[in-house]
Amino acid sequence: MTIGEQLIRLGSAVLAGGALGLNRRIGGKAAGMRTHAIVSLGAAVAVLAGVLLLEDMPGADRGAITRTIQGVVAGIGFIGAGAILKGSERGPVRGLTTAASIWLAAAVGVASGAGFARTALLATALGLLVLIGGRPVERASRHLFASHRHKVGRRAGSARRDSSEKPPNDP
C-alpha cells in the first residue's frame, strides 16, 4: 500500500471524526473536535496496522483484523464512559450522546483504516444528521408529549374531582 493510500485512509478518519466532534463542541460538550478526531485516527491506525501486517506477511492470521476491530469497539467504551455523568440518584444522565458520538468516531476510524472511505463518509453524514437534526425533533416531541400529558392530566383530574364530590344532602 502506498503512502498516499495510507494518508487517504488516515486523513478521512481525522476529517470524519473531527466533523462529528466539531458538532459536539458547538453544542458546548466536553469532548470536541480534537477528541473525536484522535479517537477516529487511533481506530484507523489500529486497523490499518493490521491490514499492513497482512500485506507484509501473506501467511498471517486474517482473523487478527477482526480481533483488532473488536478490541477497538470494546476499548472505546472506556473513553465513552468517561463522558457520561450522573448528577444524583434521581438526576438526569448526561453525556450519553457525546459518548455515542465518540463510539461512532471510532467506528468511522475503523472503516477508514480498512479502506472503506465511502462508508466512513456516509456514516459521518448520517451521524451529523442525527446530531444536528435530532435536537429539534426531540424538542418538538417533548413539547407535543408534554402538551398531551397536560391535557390528559387535566381530564383525569377533573374526573377525580367530580367523583370525589359529595352528593347533595337529600331530605
SULFENDA-V111606 format. One record per residue. N is the residue number from 1. PHI is phi in radians with two decimals (none if undefined). D_LAST is the distance of its C-alpha to the last C-alpha in whole Angstrom. Layout:
n=N phi=PHI d_last=D_LAST
n=N phi=PHI d_last=D_LAST
This chain:
n=1 phi=none d_last=100
n=2 phi=-1.35 d_last=102
n=3 phi=-1.10 d_last=101
n=4 phi=-1.12 d_last=99
n=5 phi=-1.13 d_last=97
n=6 phi=-1.13 d_last=96
n=7 phi=-1.10 d_last=95
n=8 phi=-1.09 d_last=93
n=9 phi=-1.11 d_last=91
n=10 phi=-1.22 d_last=90
n=11 phi=-1.13 d_last=90
n=12 phi=-1.14 d_last=87
n=13 phi=-1.14 d_last=85
n=14 phi=-1.11 d_last=86
n=15 phi=-1.12 d_last=85
n=16 phi=-1.16 d_last=82
n=17 phi=-1.09 d_last=80
n=18 phi=-1.09 d_last=81
n=19 phi=-1.11 d_last=79
n=20 phi=-1.10 d_last=76
n=21 phi=-1.19 d_last=76
n=22 phi=-1.06 d_last=77
n=23 phi=-1.04 d_last=73
n=24 phi=-1.18 d_last=72
n=25 phi=-1.14 d_last=74
n=26 phi=-1.05 d_last=72
n=27 phi=-1.38 d_last=69
n=28 phi=1.35 d_last=70
n=29 phi=-1.54 d_last=70
n=30 phi=-1.17 d_last=72
n=31 phi=-1.57 d_last=74
n=32 phi=-1.94 d_last=76
n=33 phi=-1.04 d_last=79
n=34 phi=-1.12 d_last=82
n=35 phi=-1.06 d_last=80
n=36 phi=-1.14 d_last=79
n=37 phi=-1.12 d_last=82
n=38 phi=-1.20 d_last=84
n=39 phi=-1.07 d_last=82
n=40 phi=-1.12 d_last=83
n=41 phi=-1.09 d_last=86
n=42 phi=-1.05 d_last=86
n=43 phi=-1.12 d_last=85
n=44 phi=-1.13 d_last=87
n=45 phi=-1.09 d_last=90
n=46 phi=-1.05 d_last=89
n=47 phi=-1.25 d_last=89
n=48 phi=-1.06 d_last=92
n=49 phi=-1.07 d_last=94
n=50 phi=-1.14 d_last=93
n=51 phi=-1.11 d_last=94
n=52 phi=-1.14 d_last=97
n=53 phi=-1.06 d_last=98
n=54 phi=-1.13 d_last=98
n=55 phi=-1.16 d_last=100
n=56 phi=-1.35 d_last=103
n=57 phi=-2.21 d_last=103
n=58 phi=-0.95 d_last=102
n=59 phi=-1.58 d_last=102
n=60 phi=-1.16 d_last=99
n=61 phi=-1.21 d_last=96
n=62 phi=-1.17 d_last=93
n=63 phi=-1.17 d_last=90
n=64 phi=-1.06 d_last=91
n=65 phi=-1.13 d_last=89
n=66 phi=-1.18 d_last=86
n=67 phi=-1.19 d_last=86
n=68 phi=-1.11 d_last=87
n=69 phi=-1.08 d_last=84
n=70 phi=-1.04 d_last=82
n=71 phi=-1.11 d_last=83
n=72 phi=-1.11 d_last=82
n=73 phi=-1.08 d_last=78
n=74 phi=-1.24 d_last=77
n=75 phi=-1.17 d_last=79
n=76 phi=-1.17 d_last=77
n=77 phi=-1.02 d_last=74
n=78 phi=-1.18 d_last=75
n=79 phi=-1.19 d_last=76
n=80 phi=-1.06 d_last=72
n=81 phi=-1.08 d_last=71
n=82 phi=-1.20 d_last=72
n=83 phi=-1.50 d_last=70
n=84 phi=-1.64 d_last=67
n=85 phi=-2.19 d_last=65
n=86 phi=-2.19 d_last=61
n=87 phi=-1.15 d_last=60
n=88 phi=-2.65 d_last=58
n=89 phi=-1.03 d_last=56
n=90 phi=-1.84 d_last=53
n=91 phi=-1.31 d_last=55
n=92 phi=-1.27 d_last=56
n=93 phi=-1.49 d_last=60
n=94 phi=-2.10 d_last=62
n=95 phi=1.68 d_last=66
n=96 phi=-1.13 d_last=65
n=97 phi=-1.17 d_last=66
n=98 phi=-1.11 d_last=69
n=99 phi=-1.06 d_last=70
n=100 phi=-1.16 d_last=70
n=101 phi=-1.23 d_last=72
n=102 phi=-1.15 d_last=75
n=103 phi=-1.09 d_last=74
n=104 phi=-1.11 d_last=75
n=105 phi=-1.04 d_last=78
n=106 phi=-1.15 d_last=80
n=107 phi=-1.13 d_last=79
n=108 phi=-1.12 d_last=81
n=109 phi=-1.11 d_last=83
n=110 phi=-1.05 d_last=84
n=111 phi=-1.08 d_last=84
n=112 phi=-1.12 d_last=87
n=113 phi=-1.09 d_last=89
n=114 phi=-1.41 d_last=89
n=115 phi=1.68 d_last=90
n=116 phi=-1.79 d_last=87
n=117 phi=-1.08 d_last=87
n=118 phi=-1.09 d_last=85
n=119 phi=-1.09 d_last=82
n=120 phi=-1.08 d_last=82
n=121 phi=-1.21 d_last=82
n=122 phi=-1.11 d_last=79
n=123 phi=-1.11 d_last=77
n=124 phi=-1.11 d_last=77
n=125 phi=-1.07 d_last=76
n=126 phi=-1.16 d_last=73
n=127 phi=-1.07 d_last=72
n=128 phi=-1.14 d_last=73
n=129 phi=-1.03 d_last=70
n=130 phi=-1.17 d_last=68
n=131 phi=-1.14 d_last=68
n=132 phi=-1.47 d_last=68
n=133 phi=-1.40 d_last=66
n=134 phi=-1.21 d_last=64
n=135 phi=-1.09 d_last=62
n=136 phi=-1.10 d_last=61
n=137 phi=-1.16 d_last=59
n=138 phi=-1.08 d_last=58
n=139 phi=-1.06 d_last=56
n=140 phi=-1.09 d_last=55
n=141 phi=-1.20 d_last=53
n=142 phi=-1.07 d_last=52
n=143 phi=-1.10 d_last=50
n=144 phi=-1.08 d_last=49
n=145 phi=-1.26 d_last=47
n=146 phi=-1.13 d_last=46
n=147 phi=-1.10 d_last=44
n=148 phi=-1.12 d_last=43
n=149 phi=-1.09 d_last=42
n=150 phi=-1.11 d_last=40
n=151 phi=-1.13 d_last=38
n=152 phi=-1.12 d_last=37
n=153 phi=-1.08 d_last=36
n=154 phi=-1.14 d_last=34
n=155 phi=-1.13 d_last=32
n=156 phi=-1.15 d_last=32
n=157 phi=-1.14 d_last=30
n=158 phi=-1.19 d_last=28
n=159 phi=-1.16 d_last=27
n=160 phi=-1.13 d_last=26
n=161 phi=-1.10 d_last=24
n=162 phi=-1.10 d_last=22
n=163 phi=-1.34 d_last=21
n=164 phi=-1.60 d_last=21
n=165 phi=-1.21 d_last=18
n=166 phi=-1.35 d_last=15
n=167 phi=-1.19 d_last=12
n=168 phi=-1.10 d_last=10
n=169 phi=-1.18 d_last=6
n=170 phi=-1.96 d_last=4
n=171 phi=-1.28 d_last=0
